[in-house]
Amino acid sequence: MRGDNHLALLFLFITLMLKNRIKVLHPAFYPTLLLFLIMVSAVVYSRIIYAPSDDAYIFLVYANNFIQGNGLTFNGMLVEGYSSPLWVTLLSVFGLTGIDLPLLMQILSSISGIFALGATYSLGIVLLQDKTDNYRYWSLLPALLLAATGDFSFYLGSGLEQVLFTGLLALSAATIVKNRKQAFHSNTLPLLLALTILTRPEGVLIAAVIYLYGAWLSKH
C-alpha cells in the first residue's frame, strides 16, 4: 500500500510539473517544433526520391583530385568545369577529414536544405510579425510550401548547391526586410551576397538588382 502511495505521489508530482511547464513554454516552442518536423520530413522525402546527377559526379571528381594533392583539376586538366566555387571548396575542405565524398555531399546537401527552410521561416517572421498575432504559425507556410516543391526536394537529395543558394537568398531577403536602409550599411548583407555569388553564377545578377534597390532606397 505504501508503495502505491509513493507511485501516486510521484504521478501527481510529474503531472503538476508538466502542467506548469506547459504554461511557461515559450510561444515559439510549438512553431519551432513544427518547423523541425517539416525539416525532417523534407530530408526523409528527398532520400526517397533520390536520383543520381551528372553534376554531382563532376563535383566529386574535382574534390577527390584536390584531396589527392592534384588541385582542382578534372582528368589532369586545370579547368573550371564546376558552377559553384563555394560548393566545390566545401566538399574539398571537409573531404580532407576522410569522410566518404558521396556521403559528405549528401550531408552538406541536407544541412543546406535545413538551412534554407530555416531561412525561409525567418523571412516569413520578419514579413508577418507586425501583421498578425499568430505570425509564428503563418510563417511556417512558406517553409512548408518550399519543402513540398518537387525541385527543392530533388536538389535537397542530389548533393548539389541549389538548396544552399536558396537559403542564402532567403536570408538575404530577410536581412533587407528587417533592417531596410541599415542592411546596406552593415557587413551582413555583403557577406551573404558574396556567398550567394560564390554558390551560383546567377548570384551576380541578383546581387546587382538588390544593390540597385538599395541605391533607390537611399534616395527615398
C-alpha positions in Angstrom: 0.0 0.0 0.0 2.9 2.4 0.9 4.4 1.7 -2.5 1.1 2.5 -4.2 1.0 5.8 -2.3 4.5 6.7 -3.4 3.6 6.0 -7.0 0.5 8.1 -6.7 2.5 11.0 -5.2 5.2 10.6 -8.0 2.5 10.6 -10.6 0.9 13.7 -9.1 4.3 15.4 -8.9 5.0 14.7 -12.6 1.6 15.8 -13.6 2.0 19.1 -11.8 5.4 19.7 -13.3 4.2 19.0 -16.8 1.2 21.2 -16.3 3.3 24.1 -15.0 5.9 23.6 -17.8 3.2 23.7 -20.4 2.1 27.1 -19.0 5.6 28.5 -19.1 6.6 27.2 -22.5 7.8 30.0 -24.8 5.3 31.0 -27.5 7.9 29.9 -30.2 8.1 26.3 -28.9 5.3 24.8 -30.9 6.1 26.6 -34.2 9.7 25.6 -33.8 8.7 22.0 -33.2 6.5 22.1 -36.3 9.4 23.6 -38.3 11.7 20.8 -37.1 9.1 18.3 -38.3 8.9 20.0 -41.7 12.7 19.9 -41.9 12.9 16.2 -41.0 10.1 15.3 -43.4 11.8 17.2 -46.2 15.1 15.4 -45.7 13.5 12.0 -45.5 11.4 12.6 -48.6 14.5 13.8 -50.5 16.1 10.5 -49.8 13.1 8.6 -51.0 13.1 10.3 -54.4 16.9 10.4 -54.7 18.3 10.1 -58.2 22.0 10.4 -59.2 23.1 13.5 -61.0 25.9 14.1 -63.6 26.8 17.4 -62.0 27.3 15.7 -58.6 29.9 13.4 -60.3 31.8 16.4 -61.6 32.0 18.0 -58.2 33.2 14.7 -56.7 36.0 14.4 -59.3 37.2 17.9 -58.5 37.1 17.4 -54.7 38.8 14.0 -55.0 41.6 15.4 -57.1 42.1 18.2 -54.6 42.3 15.8 -51.7 44.8 13.7 -53.6 47.0 16.7 -53.9 46.3 17.4 -57.6 44.5 20.7 -57.1 41.1 21.5 -58.5 41.6 19.5 -61.8 39.5 17.3 -63.9 41.1 14.4 -65.7 44.5 16.1 -65.2 43.4 19.4 -66.6 43.3 22.7 -64.7 39.9 23.8 -66.0 37.0 25.4 -64.2 34.3 23.0 -65.1 32.1 23.5 -62.0 29.4 26.0 -61.4 29.9 26.6 -57.7 33.3 27.6 -56.3 31.8 27.6 -52.8 30.3 24.1 -53.1 33.5 22.5 -54.5 35.5 24.3 -51.8 33.2 22.9 -49.0 33.5 19.4 -50.5 37.3 19.6 -50.8 38.0 21.0 -47.4 35.6 18.8 -45.4 36.7 15.9 -47.6 40.2 16.2 -46.0 38.6 14.7 -42.9 38.4 11.4 -44.6 34.6 11.2 -44.9 33.4 9.3 -47.9 32.8 12.0 -50.5 29.4 10.9 -51.8 28.2 10.6 -48.2 29.7 14.1 -47.4 27.9 15.5 -50.4 24.6 14.2 -49.1 25.3 15.5 -45.6 26.2 19.0 -46.9 23.1 19.0 -49.1 20.8 18.0 -46.2 22.3 20.7 -43.9 21.9 23.2 -46.7 18.2 22.2 -47.1 17.6 22.6 -43.4 19.3 26.0 -43.5 17.1 27.0 -46.5 13.9 26.0 -44.7 15.0 27.9 -41.6 15.9 31.0 -43.6 12.5 30.9 -45.3 10.8 30.7 -42.0 12.9 33.7 -40.8 11.8 35.6 -43.8 8.2 34.8 -43.0 8.7 36.0 -39.4 10.1 39.4 -40.4 7.3 39.9 -43.0 4.4 38.9 -40.8 5.4 39.8 -37.2 3.7 43.2 -37.3 0.6 42.0 -39.2 -0.9 39.2 -37.1 -0.6 37.7 -33.5 -0.2 34.2 -35.0 2.8 35.2 -37.2 4.9 32.3 -36.0 2.4 29.8 -37.3 1.7 31.7 -40.6 5.4 31.9 -41.2 5.5 28.1 -41.3 3.5 28.2 -44.6 6.3 29.5 -46.9 8.7 26.8 -45.4 6.1 24.1 -45.8 5.4 25.1 -49.4 9.1 25.2 -50.2 9.5 21.7 -48.7 6.6 20.5 -50.8 8.2 21.8 -54.0 9.4 19.0 -56.3 12.5 20.8 -57.4 13.5 21.6 -53.9 13.0 18.0 -52.7 15.1 16.7 -55.7 18.0 19.1 -55.1 17.9 18.6 -51.4 18.8 14.9 -52.0 21.0 15.4 -55.1 24.1 16.6 -53.3 24.2 19.9 -55.3 24.4 23.5 -54.3 20.9 24.7 -55.3 19.4 24.5 -51.8 22.3 26.4 -50.3 21.7 29.1 -52.9 18.0 29.2 -52.0 18.8 29.5 -48.3 21.3 32.4 -48.8 18.8 34.3 -51.0 16.0 33.8 -48.3 18.3 35.0 -45.5 19.5 38.0 -47.6 15.8 38.9 -48.2 15.1 38.6 -44.5 18.0 40.8 -43.7 16.8 43.5 -46.1 13.2 43.4 -44.9 14.2 43.5 -41.2 16.7 46.4 -41.5 15.8 48.2 -44.8 18.3 51.0 -45.2 20.6 49.9 -42.4 21.1 46.5 -44.1 23.1 48.1 -46.9 25.5 49.7 -44.4 26.2 46.6 -42.4 28.6 43.7 -43.1 26.0 41.0 -43.0 24.3 41.7 -46.3 27.5 42.0 -48.4 28.8 38.7 -46.8 25.6 36.9 -47.7 25.6 38.2 -51.2 29.2 37.3 -51.7 28.5 33.7 -50.6 25.5 33.7 -52.9 27.7 34.7 -55.9 30.2 32.0 -55.0 27.4 29.5 -54.8 25.8 30.1 -58.2 26.9 32.4 -61.1 23.4 34.0 -61.4 24.0 35.3 -57.9 25.9 38.2 -59.6 22.7 39.4 -61.3 20.6 39.0 -58.1 23.2 41.0 -56.1 23.2 43.7 -58.7 19.4 44.1 -58.6 19.5 44.1 -54.8 22.1 46.9 -54.7 20.1 48.9 -57.3 17.2 48.6 -54.9 19.5 49.8 -52.1 20.6 52.8 -54.2 16.9 53.7 -54.9 16.0 53.2 -51.2 18.8 55.6 -50.1 17.2 58.4 -52.2 13.7 57.9 -50.9 
